[in-house]
Amino acid sequence: MVITVSHANRLRGTIHVPGDKSISHRGVIFGALAQGTTRLDNFLMADDCINTIRIFGQMGIDIDIKGHNTVVVQGKGIYGLSAPEVQLDAGNSGTTARLLMGLLTGQDFDSILTGDDSLKRRPMDRVVIPLRAMGAQLMGIENKEFLPMAVKGSRAKLQSIDYTMPVASAQVKSSLILASMYADKSSRIHQPAISRNHTEIMLETFGGRIHTNEKTITTYPEPTLYGQDLLIPGDISSAAYFITAALLTPDSEIVLKNVGINPTRSGILDVYKSMGASISIERIHSGGKEPSADIIVKGSPLKGTVVEGSLIPRLIDELPIIALAATQAEGTTLIKDAEELKVKESNRIDSTVGILKEFGANIEATPDGMIIEGPTVLFGTQHRPGSDHRMVMMATIAGLIAQGSTTIHDANWVNISYPGFFEQVEALRC
């Protein structure tokens, strides 16, 4: 699919961004492992999450999609999954693949995890290495640490682990938490920095026992989980594109309804406020453990900043769009400690720098981030972002503030996380 984006003079309106992708994945996983029925409202009906639904269906879990965005999961308990008759295809979803590696190691059957060509190029060793330390048997079929990955069911309890993660990663942490449910005794996971904690919240919500003390997580085996009714908040990673668009377009005001503001995910709001952004948080809903709120954003002059350290895990998916905002900020913005960007759907350091240079930005890559000088006038361009959905969306927002028109090829990749994205963008023009 090819789209053309023209310069926007002003953006106004109220939108509901889709449900949080990370929470949607985990809702299906824990719903399948629970006893009884789990209802997930405002579920993200995007390709990545649908892949997770399909895989659990292939392991004997009944899952119904009701209406536009409600999913009902009939759980069978932590030992209720059945051996699949086919390879389990995660498509483009690294979350699905890495979390399922941990879960599948504790089953009494063997399985094979695979994915699309993009996912097969993403390294899995950061998950495989600690899982092997628990006694799990995983082996890349064609290339040792890459998908397709054969996972041999333990058929006995895994060994507990006391593991210090070299890099803060919610996917690695979550994979180990899932594996630890099948271990012989409690496990401890030490994080170098706090990453998104949806798995910890979800496990506790469903009735599991888990303890967090600053950066150390203690998990306990063989939990009895119970089905839940969950309302999934809007995804702040999806909201980030509209927050940025409103900030960079003069005389704009956008209201984003019911967006998740979990502190482990809301780093972009802290960064933008430090840059001088006009952002207000209203109608905070904190009845559950995943707080949400309405976010009101107005066009604002921005100044450069430094994004580094413990902030990085709280906004890792938002760094490309933050880099775009920095091209319009006064002064220098420095992004550091972001090596994790290199192992996403693309090398997002190189991809972000390459795209923004095409628009005329003054930006350079560093080994662990970027240096951006602003403000710079951007100009429309022709771009092929490849298979990275976040690069497609970032290029779209760049097209809104660039002079002239921008043509984006491979635009269909937005369906990985945000069906309807382009329609919502156009609806805000005025």
C-alpha positions as CSV (number, residue, x, y, z in Angstrom):
1,M,0.0,0.0,0.0
2,V,1.2,3.5,-0.9
3,I,-0.1,6.6,0.8
4,T,0.6,10.3,0.2
5,V,0.8,12.8,3.2
6,S,0.6,16.5,2.7
7,H,1.5,19.4,5.1
8,A,-1.0,20.1,7.8
9,N,-1.7,23.7,8.9
10,R,-3.6,22.7,12.1
11,L,-4.8,19.5,13.8
12,R,-7.8,19.4,16.1
13,G,-10.0,16.7,17.5
14,T,-10.6,13.9,20.0
15,I,-9.5,10.4,19.3
16,H,-9.5,7.0,21.0
17,V,-6.2,5.2,20.3
18,P,-6.5,1.3,20.1
19,G,-5.9,-0.9,23.1
20,D,-2.4,-1.4,24.5
21,K,-0.5,-4.0,22.5
22,S,1.6,-5.3,25.3
23,I,-1.4,-5.7,27.6
24,S,-3.5,-7.3,24.8
25,H,-0.9,-10.0,24.2
26,R,-0.6,-10.8,27.9
27,G,-4.3,-10.8,28.4
28,V,-4.6,-13.7,26.0
29,I,-1.7,-15.6,27.5
30,F,-2.9,-15.3,31.1
31,G,-6.5,-15.9,30.1
32,A,-5.4,-19.2,28.5
33,L,-3.5,-20.2,31.6
34,A,-6.3,-19.3,34.0
35,Q,-9.3,-21.3,35.2
36,G,-12.6,-20.1,33.8
37,T,-13.4,-17.2,31.4
38,T,-11.5,-14.1,30.7
39,R,-13.1,-11.1,28.9
40,L,-10.8,-8.5,27.4
41,D,-12.4,-5.3,26.3
42,N,-10.7,-2.7,24.1
43,F,-8.5,-5.5,22.8
44,L,-6.1,-4.4,20.0
45,M,-7.3,-6.1,16.9
46,A,-4.0,-5.8,15.1
47,D,-1.9,-8.4,13.3
48,D,0.5,-9.0,16.2
49,C,-2.2,-9.7,18.7
50,I,-4.2,-11.8,16.3
51,N,-1.2,-14.0,15.9
52,T,-1.1,-14.6,19.6
53,I,-4.8,-15.5,19.5
54,R,-4.3,-17.9,16.7
55,I,-1.4,-19.6,18.4
56,F,-3.3,-20.3,21.5
57,G,-6.2,-21.6,19.4
58,Q,-3.7,-24.1,17.9
59,M,-2.9,-25.2,21.5
60,G,-6.5,-26.0,22.3
61,I,-7.8,-22.8,23.8
62,D,-11.2,-21.6,22.8
63,I,-11.1,-17.9,22.0
64,D,-14.0,-15.9,20.7
65,I,-13.9,-12.4,19.1
66,K,-17.0,-10.5,19.9
67,G,-17.8,-7.3,18.1
68,H,-15.0,-5.0,17.1
69,N,-12.6,-5.3,20.1
70,T,-13.8,-7.8,22.7
71,V,-12.0,-11.1,23.2
72,V,-13.3,-13.9,25.4
73,V,-10.8,-16.6,26.4
74,Q,-11.8,-20.0,27.9
75,G,-8.8,-20.8,30.1
76,K,-7.7,-24.3,31.0
77,G,-5.1,-23.7,33.7
78,I,-1.4,-23.6,33.6
79,Y,-1.2,-27.3,32.6
80,G,-4.1,-27.2,30.1
81,L,-2.4,-26.4,26.8
82,S,-2.4,-29.1,24.1
83,A,0.3,-30.1,21.7
84,P,0.0,-28.1,18.5
85,E,-0.2,-30.0,15.2
86,V,1.6,-27.2,13.2
87,Q,4.5,-24.8,13.7
88,L,3.4,-21.8,15.9
89,D,3.8,-18.8,13.6
90,A,4.3,-15.5,15.5
91,G,4.3,-13.5,12.3
92,N,6.1,-10.2,13.0
93,S,5.5,-10.2,16.7
94,G,8.7,-10.4,18.8
95,T,6.5,-10.2,22.0
96,T,4.6,-13.3,21.0
97,A,7.8,-15.3,20.1
98,R,9.9,-14.4,23.1
99,L,7.1,-14.7,25.7
100,L,6.0,-18.1,24.3
101,M,9.6,-19.4,24.5
102,G,9.4,-19.1,28.2
103,L,5.9,-20.6,28.4
104,L,6.5,-23.5,26.1
105,T,9.6,-24.7,27.9
106,G,7.3,-25.7,30.8
107,Q,4.9,-27.8,28.8
108,D,4.8,-31.6,28.4
109,F,5.0,-31.4,24.6
110,D,7.4,-30.3,22.0
111,S,6.8,-27.3,19.6
112,I,8.4,-25.2,17.0
113,L,8.1,-21.4,17.0
114,T,8.6,-19.5,13.8
115,G,7.8,-16.1,12.3
116,D,8.0,-14.0,9.2
117,D,11.3,-13.1,7.4
118,S,11.7,-10.0,9.6
119,L,11.3,-11.8,12.9
120,K,13.6,-14.6,11.8
121,R,16.4,-12.0,11.6
122,R,15.8,-10.8,15.2
123,P,18.1,-12.4,17.8
124,M,16.6,-14.7,20.4
125,D,19.7,-15.4,22.4
126,R,18.9,-13.0,25.2
127,V,15.9,-15.2,26.0
128,V,17.4,-18.6,25.1
129,I,20.5,-18.2,27.3
130,P,18.7,-17.8,30.7
131,L,16.0,-20.3,29.7
132,R,18.8,-22.9,29.0
133,A,20.1,-22.1,32.5
134,M,16.8,-23.3,33.8
135,G,17.2,-26.6,32.0
136,A,15.1,-25.7,29.0
137,Q,16.0,-27.2,25.6
138,L,15.8,-24.7,22.7
139,M,17.6,-24.9,19.4
140,G,17.3,-22.8,16.3
141,I,16.6,-25.2,13.4
142,E,18.4,-23.3,10.7
143,N,20.5,-20.8,12.7
144,K,21.3,-21.5,16.3
145,E,19.9,-18.4,18.1
146,F,17.2,-17.5,15.6
147,L,13.7,-18.6,14.6
148,P,12.5,-21.2,13.6
149,M,13.2,-22.5,17.2
150,A,12.5,-26.0,18.4
151,V,11.3,-26.0,22.0
152,K,11.4,-29.3,23.8
153,G,8.9,-29.5,26.6
154,S,10.5,-30.1,30.0
155,R,8.2,-33.0,31.0
156,A,9.6,-32.3,34.5
157,K,10.0,-29.1,36.5
158,L,12.4,-26.5,35.3
159,Q,15.2,-25.4,37.6
160,S,14.6,-22.1,39.4
161,I,16.9,-19.2,38.4
162,D,18.6,-16.3,40.1
163,Y,19.4,-14.2,37.1
164,T,20.8,-10.7,36.5
165,M,19.6,-9.4,33.2
166,P,22.4,-7.6,31.2
167,V,19.9,-5.4,29.5
168,A,16.5,-4.1,30.7
169,S,14.0,-5.9,28.6
170,A,10.3,-6.5,29.3
171,Q,10.2,-9.3,26.8
172,V,13.1,-11.2,28.4
173,K,11.8,-10.6,31.9
174,S,8.3,-11.7,30.9
175,S,9.6,-14.9,29.3
176,L,11.5,-15.8,32.4
177,I,8.4,-15.1,34.6
178,L,6.3,-17.4,32.5
179,A,8.9,-20.2,32.6
180,S,9.3,-19.7,36.4
181,M,5.7,-20.8,36.8
182,Y,6.9,-24.3,35.9
183,A,10.1,-24.3,38.1
184,D,10.9,-26.4,41.1
185,K,11.0,-23.4,43.5
186,S,11.0,-19.6,43.6
187,S,13.1,-17.6,41.1
188,R,14.7,-14.2,41.3
189,I,15.1,-11.8,38.3
190,H,17.3,-8.7,38.7
191,Q,16.8,-5.8,36.3
192,P,19.5,-3.2,35.5
193,A,16.6,-0.7,35.1
194,I,12.9,-1.0,35.5
195,S,11.1,-1.9,32.2
196,R,7.4,-2.1,31.5
197,N,5.7,-4.2,34.2
198,H,2.6,-5.4,32.5
199,T,3.5,-9.1,33.1
200,E,4.0,-8.6,36.8
201,I,0.7,-6.7,37.1
202,M,-1.2,-9.3,35.0
203,L,0.1,-12.3,36.9
204,E,-0.9,-10.7,40.2
205,T,-4.3,-9.7,38.9
206,F,-5.0,-13.3,37.8
207,G,-4.2,-14.5,41.3
208,G,-0.5,-15.5,41.0
209,R,2.1,-14.7,43.6
210,I,4.9,-12.3,42.6
211,H,6.9,-9.8,44.6
212,T,8.8,-6.8,43.3
213,N,11.4,-5.0,45.4
214,E,12.8,-2.1,43.4
215,K,14.6,-3.8,40.5
216,T,14.3,-7.4,41.8
217,I,11.4,-9.7,41.0
218,T,10.6,-12.9,42.9
219,T,8.3,-15.4,41.4
220,Y,6.7,-18.5,42.8
221,P,5.9,-21.7,40.9
222,E,2.6,-23.4,40.0
223,P,0.2,-20.5,40.6
224,T,-3.6,-21.1,40.4
225,L,-4.9,-18.4,38.1
226,Y,-8.5,-17.3,37.7
227,G,-10.2,-15.7,34.7
228,Q,-10.8,-11.9,34.8
229,D,-12.7,-9.1,33.1
230,L,-10.3,-6.5,32.0
231,L,-10.7,-3.2,30.2
232,I,-7.5,-2.5,28.3
233,P,-6.4,1.1,28.2
234,G,-5.3,2.9,25.0
235,D,-1.7,2.3,24.0
236,I,0.6,5.2,24.9
237,S,3.0,4.0,22.2
238,S,0.3,4.6,19.6
239,A,-0.8,7.8,21.3
240,A,2.8,9.1,20.9
241,Y,2.4,9.8,17.2
242,F,-0.6,12.1,17.8
243,I,0.9,13.7,20.8
244,T,3.9,14.6,18.7
245,A,1.8,15.7,15.7
246,A,-0.1,18.1,17.9
247,L,3.0,19.5,19.5
248,L,4.7,20.2,16.2
249,T,1.8,21.7,14.3
250,P,1.0,25.3,15.3
251,D,-2.4,26.2,16.8
252,S,-3.3,22.5,17.2
253,E,-5.1,20.8,20.1
254,I,-5.8,17.0,20.3
255,V,-7.5,15.1,23.1
256,L,-6.6,11.5,23.5
257,K,-9.1,9.5,25.5
258,N,-8.3,6.8,28.0
259,V,-4.6,6.3,27.4
260,G,-2.5,4.1,29.6
261,I,-0.2,6.1,31.8
262,N,1.6,3.2,33.6
263,P,4.7,4.9,35.0
264,T,6.9,2.2,33.4
265,R,5.6,3.4,30.0
266,S,5.0,7.1,30.3
267,G,8.6,8.3,29.8
268,I,7.6,10.2,26.7
269,L,5.4,12.5,28.7
270,D,8.3,13.3,31.0
271,V,10.6,14.0,28.1
272,Y,8.2,16.3,26.3
273,K,7.4,18.2,29.4
274,S,11.1,18.8,29.9
275,M,11.2,20.1,26.4
276,G,8.5,22.7,27.2
277,A,5.5,20.9,25.8
278,S,1.9,21.9,26.7
279,I,0.6,18.5,27.9
280,S,-2.1,18.1,30.5
281,I,-3.4,14.9,32.1
282,E,-7.1,14.8,33.1
283,R,-9.7,12.3,34.2
284,I,-7.2,9.8,35.7
285,H,-8.7,6.4,36.1
286,S,-6.8,4.4,38.7
287,G,-9.3,1.8,39.8
288,G,-7.2,-1.0,38.4
289,K,-3.4,-1.5,38.5
290,E,-3.1,-0.1,34.9
291,P,-3.9,3.6,35.3
292,S,-5.3,5.5,32.3
293,A,-6.2,9.1,31.6
294,D,-7.2,11.7,29.0
295,I,-4.2,13.5,27.5
296,I,-4.7,17.0,26.1
297,V,-1.9,18.3,23.8
298,K,-1.4,21.7,22.3
299,G,1.1,23.0,19.7
300,S,4.2,24.1,21.6
301,P,7.7,25.5,20.9
302,L,10.2,22.9,22.1
303,K,13.8,23.0,23.3
304,G,16.5,20.3,23.1
305,T,17.1,17.8,25.9
306,V,19.0,14.7,26.9
307,V,17.3,11.3,26.9
308,E,19.3,8.6,28.7
309,G,19.7,6.1,31.5
310,S,16.7,4.8,33.3
311,L,14.4,6.8,31.0
312,I,15.2,4.6,28.0
313,P,13.2,1.4,29.0
314,R,10.2,3.7,29.8
315,L,10.1,5.0,26.2
316,I,12.1,2.6,24.0
317,D,9.3,2.3,21.4
318,E,8.8,6.1,21.3
319,L,12.4,7.1,20.6
320,P,12.0,7.4,16.8
321,I,9.0,9.8,17.2
322,I,10.9,11.7,19.9
323,A,13.8,12.1,17.4
324,L,11.3,13.6,15.0
325,A,10.2,16.1,17.7
326,A,13.8,17.0,18.3
327,T,14.3,18.1,14.7
328,Q,11.9,20.9,15.5
329,A,13.3,21.8,18.9
330,E,15.6,24.6,19.6
331,G,19.1,23.4,20.3
332,T,20.7,19.9,20.6
333,T,18.9,16.7,21.6
334,L,21.0,13.8,22.7
335,I,19.7,10.2,22.9
336,K,22.0,7.8,24.7
337,D,22.0,4.3,26.2
338,A,19.5,3.1,23.5
339,E,21.4,0.1,22.0
340,E,18.2,-1.9,22.4
341,L,16.8,0.0,19.3
342,K,19.2,-2.0,17.2
343,V,17.2,-5.3,17.7
344,K,13.7,-4.1,17.1
345,E,11.7,-4.8,13.9
346,S,14.6,-2.9,12.2
347,N,17.8,-1.3,13.5
348,R,15.8,1.7,14.7
349,I,18.8,3.9,15.2
350,D,19.9,3.5,11.6
351,S,16.3,3.5,10.3
352,T,15.3,6.7,12.2
353,V,18.4,8.6,11.2
354,G,18.0,7.5,7.6
355,I,14.3,8.5,7.3
356,L,14.8,11.9,9.0
357,K,17.8,12.7,6.8
358,E,15.6,12.0,3.8
359,F,13.3,14.8,5.1
360,G,16.4,17.1,5.5
361,A,16.9,16.8,9.3
362,N,20.2,17.5,10.9
363,I,20.7,14.1,12.7
364,E,23.5,11.7,13.2
365,A,23.7,8.2,14.6
366,T,25.9,7.2,17.5
367,P,26.7,3.7,18.7
368,D,24.0,3.9,21.3
369,G,21.6,6.6,20.0
370,M,21.4,9.9,18.1
371,I,22.4,13.5,18.1
372,I,19.8,15.9,16.6
373,E,20.2,19.6,16.0
374,G,17.1,21.8,15.6
375,P,15.0,23.4,14.5
376,T,15.2,22.3,10.9
377,V,12.7,22.8,8.1
378,L,11.7,19.4,6.7
379,F,10.7,18.7,3.1
380,G,8.5,16.0,1.7
381,T,10.1,13.0,0.2
382,Q,9.6,9.5,-1.1
383,H,10.2,6.8,1.4
384,R,10.2,3.0,1.7
385,P,10.3,2.2,5.5
386,G,10.3,-1.5,5.0
387,S,8.5,-3.8,7.4
388,D,8.8,-1.7,10.6
389,H,5.3,-0.4,11.5
390,R,6.8,2.3,13.8
391,M,8.9,3.7,11.0
392,V,5.8,4.0,8.8
393,M,4.0,6.0,11.5
394,M,6.9,8.2,12.3
395,A,7.4,9.0,8.6
396,T,3.6,9.8,8.3
397,I,3.9,12.4,11.2
398,A,7.0,13.8,9.6
399,G,5.0,14.3,6.4
400,L,2.4,16.3,8.3
401,I,5.0,18.9,9.3
402,A,7.2,18.8,6.2
403,Q,6.8,21.3,3.3
404,G,5.2,19.7,0.2
405,S,4.0,16.1,0.0
406,T,5.4,12.8,1.2
407,T,4.9,9.4,-0.4
408,I,5.2,6.4,1.8
409,H,5.5,2.9,0.4
410,D,4.8,-0.3,2.4
411,A,2.3,1.6,4.4
412,N,0.3,-1.5,5.1
413,W,2.8,-2.5,7.9
414,V,0.9,-0.1,10.3
415,N,-1.6,-3.0,10.7
416,I,0.9,-4.7,12.9
417,S,-0.1,-2.3,15.7
418,Y,-2.5,0.4,14.5
419,P,-5.3,-0.5,12.0
420,G,-7.1,2.7,11.1
421,F,-4.1,4.9,11.8
422,F,-4.1,6.9,8.5
423,E,-7.9,7.5,8.8
424,Q,-7.4,9.0,12.2
425,V,-4.6,11.2,11.0
426,E,-6.7,12.7,8.2
427,A,-9.7,13.2,10.5
428,L,-7.7,15.6,12.6
429,R,-7.0,18.1,9.8
430,C,-8.9,21.4,9.9
